[in-house]
Amino acid sequence: MRTAPAPLSAWVNPGLHPVGCIGAPTSDDPLGELTAAEDWLRAAGCTHALGPLSGSTWSAYRANIGPNERPYFPGEPTASPAPWRAAGYSEAHRYASIHAENTPQITATRQRDTTLRAAGWQLEDLTALGDFESALDLFWQMSLASFGDSAFYTPIDRESFGALYAPVRPLLTPQLTLLARSPSGAPGGFCFSYPDAFSPQRGEFVIKTLAVMPAFRGLGLGSWLVGETHRVGAALGFSGGGVHALMAHGNRSQRISRDLGERIREYVLFEKTL
């Protein structure tokens, strides 16, 4: 990864080149900052720019386009879309966060829970996965396998993956993160969740990552993991339900949530021909 000299926020990711990455402007002159970042990307041989995107989709990316009546939750993008639109960028991808009550999610997956358990599938939470670093080892490997077909995906090393999860580690309630194991014991998918510590009075949790291994897609593991996370959350006292966070429009995760939840916020990744 090639990084622009400070104070520019721009990157050339070899896995995305000739598309370059520009982070959210932070100066008093956002348009000037974007222009300077674009000039640097052109000099590096880039023909297009994406933003806000801090080098890869593993890092901070997406602008928050609201509505913003609800408080933000931990890990939510807050970058403004205004400078990107003013600089002539167009939408590349749109994402959404959806709030879902517990009971509809639990009820919708009861039959799937019965069917999968009868077939030998089991669920484990973080307390069964040993220490947190061991759990991250597994989640890193599963994430690499599960997200390879996502837009603008590039791999990440284990150290960088661990750094991404470090800020939410103090927030964790171990029972809220679930791993699905196949009848043979192979990891099939995981749902990584944590309480909304920014607004504890709401009694909600945040589903941050939902991943299903390619070999097990089509079995309903994603909806099962989500439904069981809501069941556990309700049992733990999270009566406000859960926020299904930052899902790309049209992907499997959003289809799981959209019919039984309320869209609370949308986000955009912008693009521009240089």
Buried (B, 14 or more C-beta within 10 A) or exposed (E): EEBBEEEBBBBBBEEBBEBBBBBBBEEEEBBEBBEBBBBBBEEBEBEBBBBBBBBBBBBBBBBBBEEEEBEBBBBBBEBBBEBBBEBEBEBBBBBBBBBBBBEBBBEBBEEBBEEBEEEEBBBBBBEEBEEBEEBBBBBBBBBBBBBEEEEBBBEBEEEBBBEBBEEBEEBBBEBBBBBBBBEEEEBBBBBBBBBBEBBEEBBBBBBBBBBBBEEBBEBBBBBBBBBBBBBBBBEBEBEBBBBBBBBBEEBBBBEBBBEBBEBBBBBBBBBBEE
